[in-house]
């Protein structure tokens, strides 16, 4: 381990979280050094990042992209070595030289490298909620067994983490916590009718009013499935039942979440909607460092609104709660079906309002058996994807 600068691997460095992470790291060159950067298929994007940040390693999802990137870096006289595939991702996540891993790969693809970082005892900054949604029990057991430090980076879970007493996170009852209030912006369709949402386009669904995010997570925000996945993540992170978590729609996205205590107190974490704040908190924890985010002008904000979510118009939130209650592989199957349905919507093969129906149909066939191994999770994920594709093709 580095005795001076902490070595950081960024999984998913060309995505929005990865880009924000590199921005924060670049503000503190005396504290951090980039060990590895990874991307799915953005060769040019990862090349530009490698030239700027000079990591020891870069990883692409497929061999052809890796070879292309390696040739470009060689021509640019870069010493960065390029790896490929899941093996490469796991290698740069678990390497002895690495201190911190930012887990920001979107979707199920992030599970194995994130778990590899946990098993290697790293400080893991978790922005890949699917790792806990798919395999929460296995994942949290690995954290306990390895002694890894797990820090939530989703703005909501990071806010909850900050509002919990130090040393009591995961022991909510002992800390006097009565309820977690998980905030949601409501997405771009918060005020839309069901009839309007049936005609929604991918462009409209991806036009989030407050956050700049990738297309998949933007659609999840529009359906409120993202909040459902975050509810599942919060159950695992803070060891609470779904019944102890209320989702509250807060359109300004200034209050990132709240924790209610048995004495009537409610603690909230506020800030401008910029992911660099939770990223900086995770990178420097338990210290705090500058993130580059503008200070919150609470007077200019002037008002904060809250309302209950409408699960009739946004049934994905209800489906996520059902998956938690069912347990077993239901949460992995919920996630897999949603990924397939969202991609079909983005590709023009499924209506926005049909996404929840596909997920519900797959969830109805899910297993309540608790997965004993990662292979069981993978099998459930594969089975749910096959079912979802069949439902979409046969509708």
One Martini backbone bead per residue (centre of mass of N, CA, C, O) as a GRO file, in nm:
protein
  395
    1UNK     BB    1   0.099   0.036   0.018
    2UNK     BB    2   0.064   0.355   0.019
    3UNK     BB    3   0.221   0.613   0.226
    4UNK     BB    4   0.096   0.859   0.072
    5UNK     BB    5  -0.066   0.789  -0.178
    6UNK     BB    6  -0.367   0.689  -0.280
    7UNK     BB    7  -0.478   0.413  -0.454
    8UNK     BB    8  -0.695   0.424  -0.751
    9UNK     BB    9  -0.982   0.256  -0.863
   10UNK     BB   10  -1.192   0.300  -1.162
   11UNK     BB   11  -1.504   0.179  -1.215
   12UNK     BB   12  -1.628   0.346  -1.469
   13UNK     BB   13  -1.474   0.622  -1.581
   14UNK     BB   14  -1.677   0.726  -1.831
   15UNK     BB   15  -1.883   0.788  -1.647
   16UNK     BB   16  -2.028   1.008  -1.439
   17UNK     BB   17  -1.888   0.908  -1.180
   18UNK     BB   18  -1.603   0.880  -1.293
   19UNK     BB   19  -1.564   1.173  -1.380
   20UNK     BB   20  -1.610   1.293  -1.096
   21UNK     BB   21  -1.380   1.144  -0.959
   22UNK     BB   22  -1.148   1.264  -1.129
   23UNK     BB   23  -1.201   1.553  -1.046
   24UNK     BB   24  -1.139   1.517  -0.746
   25UNK     BB   25  -0.857   1.392  -0.771
   26UNK     BB   26  -0.729   1.642  -0.927
   27UNK     BB   27  -0.757   1.830  -0.657
   28UNK     BB   28  -0.564   1.580  -0.499
   29UNK     BB   29  -0.252   1.489  -0.576
   30UNK     BB   30  -0.130   1.449  -0.276
   31UNK     BB   31  -0.346   1.199  -0.202
   32UNK     BB   32  -0.378   1.088  -0.509
   33UNK     BB   33  -0.373   0.792  -0.726
   34UNK     BB   34  -0.396   0.638  -1.035
   35UNK     BB   35  -0.414   0.295  -1.115
   36UNK     BB   36  -0.715   0.249  -1.251
   37UNK     BB   37  -0.906   0.214  -1.559
   38UNK     BB   38  -1.253   0.172  -1.678
   39UNK     BB   39  -1.438   0.025  -1.963
   40UNK     BB   40  -1.643  -0.084  -2.200
   41UNK     BB   41  -1.638   0.092  -2.522
   42UNK     BB   42  -1.464   0.366  -2.465
   43UNK     BB   43  -1.179   0.427  -2.610
   44UNK     BB   44  -1.143   0.734  -2.630
   45UNK     BB   45  -1.215   0.803  -2.338
   46UNK     BB   46  -0.990   0.628  -2.204
   47UNK     BB   47  -0.752   0.751  -2.347
   48UNK     BB   48  -0.780   1.039  -2.239
   49UNK     BB   49  -0.755   0.956  -1.938
   50UNK     BB   50  -0.474   0.824  -1.955
   51UNK     BB   51  -0.319   1.073  -2.048
   52UNK     BB   52  -0.396   1.245  -1.792
   53UNK     BB   53  -0.355   1.008  -1.538
   54UNK     BB   54  -0.153   0.768  -1.563
   55UNK     BB   55  -0.209   0.471  -1.540
   56UNK     BB   56  -0.109   0.146  -1.504
   57UNK     BB   57  -0.415   0.071  -1.580
   58UNK     BB   58  -0.640  -0.072  -1.828
   59UNK     BB   59  -0.996  -0.153  -1.899
   60UNK     BB   60  -1.171  -0.365  -2.117
   61UNK     BB   61  -1.432  -0.568  -2.203
   62UNK     BB   62  -1.281  -0.627  -2.476
   63UNK     BB   63  -1.025  -0.729  -2.676
   64UNK     BB   64  -1.045  -0.532  -2.915
   65UNK     BB   65  -1.048  -0.273  -2.745
   66UNK     BB   66  -0.783  -0.325  -2.598
   67UNK     BB   67  -0.601  -0.327  -2.850
   68UNK     BB   68  -0.670  -0.047  -2.945
   69UNK     BB   69  -0.578   0.104  -2.690
   70UNK     BB   70  -0.286   0.002  -2.679
   71UNK     BB   71  -0.198   0.126  -2.948
   72UNK     BB   72  -0.255   0.421  -2.876
   73UNK     BB   73  -0.068   0.433  -2.625
   74UNK     BB   74   0.191   0.354  -2.768
   75UNK     BB   75   0.188   0.593  -2.970
   76UNK     BB   76   0.182   0.794  -2.698
   77UNK     BB   77   0.396   0.687  -2.488
   78UNK     BB   78   0.254   0.494  -2.293
   79UNK     BB   79   0.261   0.284  -1.985
   80UNK     BB   80  -0.007   0.170  -2.011
   81UNK     BB   81  -0.181  -0.120  -1.928
   82UNK     BB   82  -0.392  -0.353  -2.104
   83UNK     BB   83  -0.699  -0.498  -2.027
   84UNK     BB   84  -0.949  -0.775  -2.017
   85UNK     BB   85  -1.232  -0.816  -1.879
   86UNK     BB   86  -1.315  -0.964  -1.584
   87UNK     BB   87  -1.023  -1.027  -1.505
   88UNK     BB   88  -0.919  -0.738  -1.519
   89UNK     BB   89  -1.114  -0.611  -1.317
   90UNK     BB   90  -1.032  -0.790  -1.074
   91UNK     BB   91  -0.731  -0.721  -1.071
   92UNK     BB   92  -0.766  -0.399  -1.021
   93UNK     BB   93  -0.936  -0.446  -0.751
   94UNK     BB   94  -0.714  -0.656  -0.588
   95UNK     BB   95  -0.461  -0.519  -0.581
   96UNK     BB   96  -0.212  -0.446  -0.361
   97UNK     BB   97  -0.179  -0.131  -0.444
   98UNK     BB   98  -0.470  -0.094  -0.361
   99UNK     BB   99  -0.698   0.110  -0.164
  100UNK     BB  100  -0.920   0.221  -0.377
  101UNK     BB  101  -1.267   0.156  -0.490
  102UNK     BB  102  -1.460   0.261  -0.757
  103UNK     BB  103  -1.800   0.150  -0.795
  104UNK     BB  104  -1.932   0.246  -1.136
  105UNK     BB  105  -2.072   0.015  -1.260
  106UNK     BB  106  -2.339  -0.056  -1.449
  107UNK     BB  107  -2.494  -0.304  -1.316
  108UNK     BB  108  -2.422  -0.643  -1.319
  109UNK     BB  109  -2.119  -0.602  -1.418
  110UNK     BB  110  -2.019  -0.494  -1.118
  111UNK     BB  111  -2.013  -0.732  -0.917
  112UNK     BB  112  -1.739  -0.889  -0.935
  113UNK     BB  113  -1.529  -0.656  -0.896
  114UNK     BB  114  -1.650  -0.559  -0.629
  115UNK     BB  115  -1.614  -0.828  -0.476
  116UNK     BB  116  -1.307  -0.841  -0.513
  117UNK     BB  117  -1.249  -0.589  -0.341
  118UNK     BB  118  -1.373  -0.691  -0.082
  119UNK     BB  119  -1.207  -0.960  -0.052
  120UNK     BB  120  -0.935  -0.769  -0.042
  121UNK     BB  121  -0.998  -0.524   0.171
  122UNK     BB  122  -1.106  -0.269   0.064
  123UNK     BB  123  -1.194   0.048  -0.019
  124UNK     BB  124  -1.540   0.084  -0.093
  125UNK     BB  125  -1.708   0.273  -0.340
  126UNK     BB  126  -2.058   0.259  -0.368
  127UNK     BB  127  -2.231   0.290  -0.701
  128UNK     BB  128  -2.322  -0.021  -0.726
  129UNK     BB  129  -2.628  -0.133  -0.640
  130UNK     BB  130  -2.645  -0.422  -0.774
  131UNK     BB  131  -2.468  -0.579  -0.575
  132UNK     BB  132  -2.696  -0.576  -0.350
  133UNK     BB  133  -2.946  -0.660  -0.506
  134UNK     BB  134  -2.832  -0.945  -0.599
  135UNK     BB  135  -2.600  -0.998  -0.332
  136UNK     BB  136  -2.629  -0.898  -0.030
  137UNK     BB  137  -2.552  -1.133   0.159
  138UNK     BB  138  -2.278  -1.205   0.031
  139UNK     BB  139  -2.156  -0.923   0.040
  140UNK     BB  140  -2.175  -0.860   0.351
  141UNK     BB  141  -2.012  -1.109   0.434
  142UNK     BB  142  -1.751  -1.024   0.288
  143UNK     BB  143  -1.704  -0.771   0.451
  144UNK     BB  144  -1.679  -0.912   0.728
  145UNK     BB  145  -1.447  -1.118   0.651
  146UNK     BB  146  -1.229  -0.893   0.528
  147UNK     BB  147  -1.255  -0.582   0.638
  148UNK     BB  148  -1.390  -0.399   0.467
  149UNK     BB  149  -1.463  -0.076   0.339
  150UNK     BB  150  -1.799   0.054   0.324
  151UNK     BB  151  -1.903   0.322   0.098
  152UNK     BB  152  -2.157   0.518   0.017
  153UNK     BB  153  -2.244   0.713  -0.293
  154UNK     BB  154  -2.505   0.748  -0.307
  155UNK     BB  155  -2.663   1.022  -0.207
  156UNK     BB  156  -2.863   0.887  -0.010
  157UNK     BB  157  -2.670   0.689   0.145
  158UNK     BB  158  -2.466   0.901   0.224
  159UNK     BB  159  -2.664   1.065   0.394
  160UNK     BB  160  -2.735   0.846   0.596
  161UNK     BB  161  -2.448   0.795   0.693
  162UNK     BB  162  -2.413   1.092   0.804
  163UNK     BB  163  -2.680   1.058   1.007
  164UNK     BB  164  -2.525   0.858   1.156
  165UNK     BB  165  -2.377   0.727   1.406
  166UNK     BB  166  -2.077   0.666   1.494
  167UNK     BB  167  -2.057   0.308   1.496
  168UNK     BB  168  -2.392   0.246   1.414
  169UNK     BB  169  -2.385   0.139   1.144
  170UNK     BB  170  -2.623  -0.126   1.119
  171UNK     BB  171  -2.753  -0.023   1.423
  172UNK     BB  172  -3.035   0.124   1.444
  173UNK     BB  173  -3.167   0.045   1.714
  174UNK     BB  174  -2.928   0.125   1.895
  175UNK     BB  175  -2.932   0.433   1.775
  176UNK     BB  176  -3.251   0.521   1.760
  177UNK     BB  177  -3.378   0.430   1.499
  178UNK     BB  178  -3.702   0.443   1.325
  179UNK     BB  179  -3.629   0.588   1.037
  180UNK     BB  180  -3.604   0.601   0.682
  181UNK     BB  181  -3.564   0.880   0.448
  182UNK     BB  182  -3.608   0.843   0.106
  183UNK     BB  183  -3.523   1.033  -0.152
  184UNK     BB  184  -3.705   1.177  -0.442
  185UNK     BB  185  -3.752   1.360  -0.729
  186UNK     BB  186  -3.953   1.200  -0.958
  187UNK     BB  187  -3.859   1.301  -1.212
  188UNK     BB  188  -3.983   1.392  -1.533
  189UNK     BB  189  -4.290   1.241  -1.451
  190UNK     BB  190  -4.429   1.344  -1.185
  191UNK     BB  191  -4.686   1.505  -1.352
  192UNK     BB  192  -4.772   1.268  -1.511
  193UNK     BB  193  -4.969   1.072  -1.679
  194UNK     BB  194  -5.033   0.764  -1.795
  195UNK     BB  195  -5.094   0.856  -2.084
  196UNK     BB  196  -4.830   1.014  -2.125
  197UNK     BB  197  -4.626   0.777  -2.056
  198UNK     BB  198  -4.703   0.592  -2.300
  199UNK     BB  199  -4.552   0.828  -2.498
  200UNK     BB  200  -4.274   0.812  -2.407
  201UNK     BB  201  -3.947   0.895  -2.460
  202UNK     BB  202  -3.617   0.853  -2.419
  203UNK     BB  203  -3.551   1.154  -2.414
  204UNK     BB  204  -3.750   1.225  -2.185
  205UNK     BB  205  -3.648   1.016  -1.971
  206UNK     BB  206  -3.338   1.147  -1.979
  207UNK     BB  207  -3.457   1.433  -1.864
  208UNK     BB  208  -3.334   1.532  -1.596
  209UNK     BB  209  -3.389   1.800  -1.374
  210UNK     BB  210  -3.102   1.759  -1.177
  211UNK     BB  211  -2.941   1.522  -1.317
  212UNK     BB  212  -2.637   1.377  -1.447
  213UNK     BB  213  -2.690   1.084  -1.644
  214UNK     BB  214  -2.734   0.797  -1.754
  215UNK     BB  215  -2.970   0.628  -1.935
  216UNK     BB  216  -3.052   0.401  -1.745
  217UNK     BB  217  -3.081   0.565  -1.476
  218UNK     BB  218  -3.284   0.767  -1.594
  219UNK     BB  219  -3.512   0.567  -1.639
  220UNK     BB  220  -3.526   0.470  -1.345
  221UNK     BB  221  -3.611   0.748  -1.241
  222UNK     BB  222  -3.878   0.767  -1.410
  223UNK     BB  223  -4.000   0.486  -1.272
  224UNK     BB  224  -3.860   0.443  -0.971
  225UNK     BB  225  -3.657   0.203  -0.967
  226UNK     BB  226  -3.416   0.339  -0.841
  227UNK     BB  227  -3.556   0.360  -0.563
  228UNK     BB  228  -3.599   0.059  -0.528
  229UNK     BB  229  -3.298  -0.018  -0.533
  230UNK     BB  230  -3.226   0.171  -0.293
  231UNK     BB  231  -3.396   0.028  -0.087
  232UNK     BB  232  -3.245  -0.237  -0.097
  233UNK     BB  233  -2.968  -0.121  -0.030
  234UNK     BB  234  -3.049  -0.007   0.251
  235UNK     BB  235  -3.115  -0.273   0.387
  236UNK     BB  236  -2.820  -0.378   0.375
  237UNK     BB  237  -2.646  -0.141   0.484
  238UNK     BB  238  -2.856  -0.093   0.760
  239UNK     BB  239  -3.021  -0.333   0.863
  240UNK     BB  240  -3.325  -0.315   0.734
  241UNK     BB  241  -3.645  -0.300   0.681
  242UNK     BB  242  -3.868  -0.192   0.450
  243UNK     BB  243  -4.067  -0.075   0.673
  244UNK     BB  244  -3.823   0.142   0.765
  245UNK     BB  245  -3.884   0.271   0.471
  246UNK     BB  246  -3.931   0.590   0.328
  247UNK     BB  247  -4.058   0.742   0.048
  248UNK     BB  248  -3.966   1.079  -0.066
  249UNK     BB  249  -4.072   1.339  -0.250
  250UNK     BB  250  -3.805   1.574  -0.378
  251UNK     BB  251  -3.768   1.794  -0.636
  252UNK     BB  252  -3.494   1.961  -0.555
  253UNK     BB  253  -3.248   1.786  -0.444
  254UNK     BB  254  -3.132   1.880  -0.143
  255UNK     BB  255  -3.246   1.651   0.013
  256UNK     BB  256  -3.095   1.330   0.029
  257UNK     BB  257  -3.173   1.251   0.331
  258UNK     BB  258  -3.320   1.077   0.625
  259UNK     BB  259  -3.321   1.051   0.995
  260UNK     BB  260  -3.520   0.890   1.233
  261UNK     BB  261  -3.594   0.924   1.576
  262UNK     BB  262  -3.734   0.832   1.884
  263UNK     BB  263  -3.729   1.152   1.985
  264UNK     BB  264  -3.811   1.314   1.695
  265UNK     BB  265  -3.572   1.333   1.533
  266UNK     BB  266  -3.434   1.488   1.225
  267UNK     BB  267  -3.186   1.403   0.998
  268UNK     BB  268  -3.012   1.598   0.746
  269UNK     BB  269  -2.882   1.610   0.410
  270UNK     BB  270  -2.740   1.884   0.239
  271UNK     BB  271  -2.726   1.983  -0.118
  272UNK     BB  272  -2.615   2.000  -0.406
  273UNK     BB  273  -2.671   1.836  -0.717
  274UNK     BB  274  -2.363   1.665  -0.666
  275UNK     BB  275  -2.151   1.388  -0.678
  276UNK     BB  276  -1.886   1.512  -0.553
  277UNK     BB  277  -1.965   1.505  -0.257
  278UNK     BB  278  -1.979   1.194  -0.194
  279UNK     BB  279  -1.704   1.131  -0.317
  280UNK     BB  280  -1.528   1.300  -0.127
  281UNK     BB  281  -1.624   1.164   0.132
  282UNK     BB  282  -1.521   0.879   0.057
  283UNK     BB  283  -1.218   0.938  -0.005
  284UNK     BB  284  -1.164   1.088   0.298
  285UNK     BB  285  -1.261   0.907   0.495
  286UNK     BB  286  -1.324   1.086   0.790
  287UNK     BB  287  -1.275   1.314   0.620
  288UNK     BB  288  -1.255   1.641   0.457
  289UNK     BB  289  -1.296   1.768   0.121
  290UNK     BB  290  -1.280   1.916  -0.159
  291UNK     BB  291  -1.511   1.910  -0.461
  292UNK     BB  292  -1.621   2.179  -0.633
  293UNK     BB  293  -1.877   2.255  -0.491
  294UNK     BB  294  -2.113   2.461  -0.442
  295UNK     BB  295  -2.257   2.639  -0.224
  296UNK     BB  296  -2.535   2.646  -0.036
  297UNK     BB  297  -2.827   2.851  -0.102
  298UNK     BB  298  -3.093   2.860   0.101
  299UNK     BB  299  -3.229   3.126   0.016
  300UNK     BB  300  -3.251   3.067  -0.288
  301UNK     BB  301  -3.423   2.816  -0.257
  302UNK     BB  302  -3.663   2.882  -0.013
  303UNK     BB  303  -3.776   2.576  -0.081
  304UNK     BB  304  -3.926   2.261   0.047
  305UNK     BB  305  -4.054   1.969  -0.101
  306UNK     BB  306  -4.312   1.716  -0.014
  307UNK     BB  307  -4.409   1.375  -0.115
  308UNK     BB  308  -4.584   1.114  -0.206
  309UNK     BB  309  -4.577   0.840  -0.378
  310UNK     BB  310  -4.708   0.704  -0.690
  311UNK     BB  311  -4.779   0.358  -0.733
  312UNK     BB  312  -4.964   0.370  -0.984
  313UNK     BB  313  -4.768   0.527  -1.181
  314UNK     BB  314  -4.515   0.379  -0.998
  315UNK     BB  315  -4.474   0.038  -0.969
  316UNK     BB  316  -4.166  -0.023  -0.920
  317UNK     BB  317  -4.159   0.034  -0.619
  318UNK     BB  318  -4.345  -0.199  -0.537
  319UNK     BB  319  -4.176  -0.430  -0.662
  320UNK     BB  320  -3.929  -0.394  -0.481
  321UNK     BB  321  -4.069  -0.456  -0.216
  322UNK     BB  322  -4.156  -0.743  -0.296
  323UNK     BB  323  -3.868  -0.854  -0.331
  324UNK     BB  324  -3.777  -0.821  -0.041
  325UNK     BB  325  -3.997  -0.996   0.091
  326UNK     BB  326  -3.932  -1.254  -0.070
  327UNK     BB  327  -3.645  -1.283  -0.153
  328UNK     BB  328  -3.370  -1.420  -0.245
  329UNK     BB  329  -3.369  -1.391  -0.606
  330UNK     BB  330  -3.574  -1.159  -0.663
  331UNK     BB  331  -3.381  -0.912  -0.684
  332UNK     BB  332  -3.215  -1.014  -0.925
  333UNK     BB  333  -3.462  -1.048  -1.117
  334UNK     BB  334  -3.559  -0.764  -1.112
  335UNK     BB  335  -3.301  -0.637  -1.229
  336UNK     BB  336  -3.283  -0.799  -1.494
  337UNK     BB  337  -3.560  -0.725  -1.612
  338UNK     BB  338  -3.508  -0.421  -1.613
  339UNK     BB  339  -3.265  -0.409  -1.801
  340UNK     BB  340  -3.412  -0.527  -2.046
  341UNK     BB  341  -3.650  -0.325  -2.060
  342UNK     BB  342  -3.488  -0.064  -2.084
  343UNK     BB  343  -3.336  -0.138  -2.343
  344UNK     BB  344  -3.590  -0.172  -2.514
  345UNK     BB  345  -3.681   0.118  -2.485
  346UNK     BB  346  -3.420   0.255  -2.600
  347UNK     BB  347  -3.461   0.078  -2.881
  348UNK     BB  348  -3.791   0.084  -2.943
  349UNK     BB  349  -3.937  -0.208  -2.820
  350UNK     BB  350  -4.071  -0.034  -2.576
  351UNK     BB  351  -4.274   0.094  -2.358
  352UNK     BB  352  -4.264   0.270  -2.079
  353UNK     BB  353  -4.529   0.138  -1.937
  354UNK     BB  354  -4.407  -0.171  -1.986
  355UNK     BB  355  -4.178  -0.222  -1.788
  356UNK     BB  356  -4.333  -0.314  -1.530
  357UNK     BB  357  -4.473  -0.563  -1.659
  358UNK     BB  358  -4.219  -0.729  -1.708
  359UNK     BB  359  -4.121  -0.738  -1.416
  360UNK     BB  360  -4.375  -0.865  -1.290
  361UNK     BB  361  -4.370  -1.132  -1.452
  362UNK     BB  362  -4.095  -1.228  -1.345
  363UNK     BB  363  -4.148  -1.202  -1.037
  364UNK     BB  364  -4.379  -1.421  -1.029
  365UNK     BB  365  -4.132  -1.651  -1.092
  366UNK     BB  366  -3.969  -1.633  -0.852
  367UNK     BB  367  -3.733  -1.709  -0.609
  368UNK     BB  368  -3.697  -1.774  -0.242
  369UNK     BB  369  -3.417  -1.868  -0.253
  370UNK     BB  370  -3.124  -1.862  -0.093
  371UNK     BB  371  -2.821  -1.773  -0.195
  372UNK     BB  372  -2.507  -1.950  -0.156
  373UNK     BB  373  -2.403  -1.841  -0.437
  374UNK     BB  374  -2.302  -1.674  -0.717
  375UNK     BB  375  -2.411  -1.879  -0.923
  376UNK     BB  376  -2.708  -1.853  -0.841
  377UNK     BB  377  -2.734  -1.559  -0.921
  378UNK     BB  378  -2.656  -1.590  -1.219
  379UNK     BB  379  -2.886  -1.783  -1.293
  380UNK     BB  380  -3.116  -1.590  -1.221
  381UNK     BB  381  -3.034  -1.366  -1.411
  382UNK     BB  382  -3.053  -1.532  -1.673
  383UNK     BB  383  -3.345  -1.625  -1.647
  384UNK     BB  384  -3.476  -1.340  -1.638
  385UNK     BB  385  -3.377  -1.244  -1.914
  386UNK     BB  386  -3.517  -1.459  -2.081
  387UNK     BB  387  -3.803  -1.394  -1.989
  388UNK     BB  388  -3.810  -1.096  -2.074
  389UNK     BB  389  -3.761  -1.139  -2.377
  390UNK     BB  390  -4.009  -1.318  -2.425
  391UNK     BB  391  -4.221  -1.112  -2.340
  392UNK     BB  392  -4.146  -0.894  -2.548
  393UNK     BB  393  -4.171  -1.078  -2.810
  394UNK     BB  394  -4.488  -1.186  -2.726
  395UNK     BB  395  -4.682  -0.922  -2.691
   0.00000   0.00000   0.00000
